[in-house]
Amino acid sequence: MGEIKLEDIRIRDDLQMGDISYIMYLQSMYYSIERNWKQGFEEYVLASAVEFLQGFNPARDHVWIAEYDGRIVGSMALKDRGEAAQLRYLIVLPECRGCRLGKKLFTMSIDFAREVGYKKVWLATEAGCSTAVPMYERLGFVRTGEHVNDLWADEPVLELEYELEL
């Protein structure tokens, strides 16, 4: 497979049956393979997926699905949290990294949050995301907190919280 370019990736925002389940699969597999995380993380993302779907309001919540050659290669979601929105489920498969897909998904989610009238957006990540954390900071996100999580991996995971005033 040759180099994948951003213009070759289709981003849709219509939530279809199986999208969230597949995104949870990608999240679980990524953190299992690339970070050696345990089943506790999978339990966490699955519980968050149930909450996302049960309360899904298309006027306030949103999902972006990136597809290449008929398969999902990335995603981003936005969850209504009152005056703020939580950004979730950012993932870009390894073969699509470097084409600026993550930045595109983030830009789309921030634009949507502004259109809806959110005052700010926030997200949680982990300190080991060496590509994502600098991107958040370049986009204007400010680190607002951190805590240690010992449920997801054999070693403690440093979770970071970021927010962006809109």
C-alpha positions as CSV (number, residue, x, y, z in Angstrom):
1,M,0.0,0.0,0.0
2,G,1.4,3.4,-0.9
3,E,1.3,6.5,1.2
4,I,-2.2,7.5,2.2
5,K,-3.1,11.1,1.7
6,L,-5.7,13.1,3.7
7,E,-7.6,13.9,0.5
8,D,-8.0,10.1,-0.1
9,I,-9.8,9.7,3.3
10,R,-13.6,10.2,3.5
11,I,-14.9,11.7,6.8
12,R,-18.5,11.1,7.4
13,D,-20.6,12.3,10.4
14,D,-23.6,10.0,10.2
15,L,-23.6,7.6,13.1
16,Q,-24.3,4.1,11.7
17,M,-25.0,0.8,13.4
18,G,-21.7,-0.7,14.6
19,D,-19.6,2.5,14.4
20,I,-19.2,2.9,18.1
21,S,-18.6,-0.8,18.7
22,Y,-15.9,-0.8,16.0
23,I,-14.2,2.3,17.5
24,M,-14.2,0.7,20.9
25,Y,-12.5,-2.3,19.3
26,L,-9.9,-0.1,17.7
27,Q,-9.3,1.7,21.0
28,S,-9.0,-1.5,23.0
29,M,-6.7,-3.1,20.4
30,Y,-4.5,0.0,20.1
31,Y,-3.9,0.3,23.8
32,S,-3.4,-3.4,24.2
33,I,-0.9,-3.8,21.4
34,E,0.9,-0.5,21.6
35,R,0.8,0.3,25.3
36,N,0.3,-3.2,26.8
37,W,-2.8,-2.1,28.7
38,K,-5.1,-4.5,30.5
39,Q,-8.8,-5.4,30.3
40,G,-9.6,-2.6,32.8
41,F,-9.2,-0.1,30.0
42,E,-11.5,-2.0,27.7
43,E,-14.1,-2.1,30.5
44,Y,-13.7,1.7,30.8
45,V,-14.2,2.5,27.1
46,L,-17.1,0.1,26.7
47,A,-18.9,1.7,29.7
48,S,-18.3,5.1,28.1
49,A,-19.6,3.9,24.8
50,V,-22.9,2.8,26.4
51,E,-23.2,6.2,28.0
52,F,-22.4,7.9,24.7
53,L,-25.0,5.9,22.7
54,Q,-27.8,6.0,25.3
55,G,-27.7,9.8,25.7
56,F,-26.9,10.5,22.0
57,N,-28.5,13.8,20.9
58,P,-27.5,14.7,17.3
59,A,-28.1,18.4,18.0
60,R,-25.4,18.4,20.7
61,D,-23.4,15.2,20.3
62,H,-21.4,14.2,17.2
63,V,-19.2,11.6,15.7
64,W,-16.7,11.7,12.8
65,I,-15.7,8.5,11.1
66,A,-12.7,8.5,8.8
67,E,-12.8,5.8,6.1
68,Y,-10.2,4.7,3.6
69,D,-10.8,2.1,1.0
70,G,-14.1,1.1,2.6
71,R,-12.9,0.6,6.2
72,I,-12.7,2.8,9.3
73,V,-9.2,4.2,9.8
74,G,-9.9,6.9,12.4
75,S,-12.5,8.6,14.5
76,M,-13.4,11.4,16.9
77,A,-16.5,12.1,19.0
78,L,-18.0,15.0,20.9
79,K,-20.2,14.4,24.0
80,D,-22.5,17.1,25.5
81,R,-21.5,18.0,29.0
82,G,-23.7,21.0,29.5
83,E,-21.9,24.3,28.7
84,A,-18.8,22.2,27.8
85,A,-18.3,19.4,25.4
86,Q,-16.0,16.4,25.9
87,L,-13.8,15.3,23.0
88,R,-13.5,11.5,22.9
89,Y,-12.4,8.5,20.9
90,L,-9.7,10.1,18.8
91,I,-7.9,7.3,17.0
92,V,-5.9,7.2,13.8
93,L,-4.7,3.8,12.5
94,P,-0.9,3.6,12.0
95,E,-1.1,3.5,8.2
96,C,-2.9,6.9,8.3
97,R,-0.7,8.6,10.8
98,G,1.3,11.6,9.5
99,C,-1.3,12.7,6.9
100,R,-2.8,15.2,9.4
101,L,-6.0,13.2,9.8
102,G,-5.9,13.7,13.6
103,K,-5.7,17.5,13.2
104,K,-8.5,17.4,10.7
105,L,-10.8,15.5,13.0
106,F,-9.9,17.9,15.9
107,T,-10.6,20.9,13.8
108,M,-14.0,19.5,12.7
109,S,-15.0,18.8,16.3
110,I,-13.9,22.3,17.5
111,D,-15.8,23.9,14.6
112,F,-18.9,21.9,15.6
113,A,-18.6,22.8,19.2
114,R,-18.4,26.5,18.3
115,E,-21.5,26.2,16.0
116,V,-23.5,24.6,18.8
117,G,-22.5,27.2,21.2
118,Y,-20.3,25.4,23.7
119,K,-18.2,27.6,26.0
120,K,-15.3,25.2,26.0
121,V,-14.2,21.7,25.0
122,W,-12.1,19.3,27.2
123,L,-10.5,16.0,26.9
124,A,-8.5,13.4,28.8
125,T,-5.5,11.7,27.4
126,E,-2.4,9.9,28.7
127,A,1.1,11.3,29.0
128,G,2.4,8.6,26.6
129,C,0.6,10.0,23.6
130,S,3.7,11.7,22.3
131,T,2.2,12.8,19.1
132,A,-1.3,13.8,20.3
133,V,-0.3,15.9,23.4
134,P,1.8,18.4,21.4
135,M,-1.0,18.7,18.8
136,Y,-3.5,19.6,21.5
137,E,-1.1,22.3,22.8
138,R,-0.5,23.7,19.3
139,L,-4.3,23.9,18.9
140,G,-4.5,26.0,22.0
141,F,-5.5,23.4,24.6
142,V,-4.3,24.1,28.2
143,R,-3.5,21.4,30.6
144,T,-5.9,21.7,33.6
145,G,-5.2,18.5,35.6
146,E,-3.6,15.2,35.9
147,H,-3.9,12.0,38.0
148,V,-2.5,8.6,38.2
149,N,-4.6,5.6,37.0
150,D,-3.5,2.2,38.1
151,L,-6.4,0.2,36.7
152,W,-5.4,0.1,33.0
153,A,-1.9,-1.2,32.9
154,D,0.7,-3.0,35.0
155,E,2.5,0.3,35.5
156,P,0.6,3.4,36.6
157,V,-0.7,5.6,33.7
158,L,-0.5,9.4,34.0
159,E,-3.8,10.8,32.7
160,L,-3.8,14.4,31.6
161,E,-6.8,16.7,31.2
162,Y,-6.8,19.5,28.7
163,E,-9.4,22.2,27.8
164,L,-9.9,24.9,25.2
165,E,-12.0,28.0,25.8
166,L,-14.1,28.7,22.8
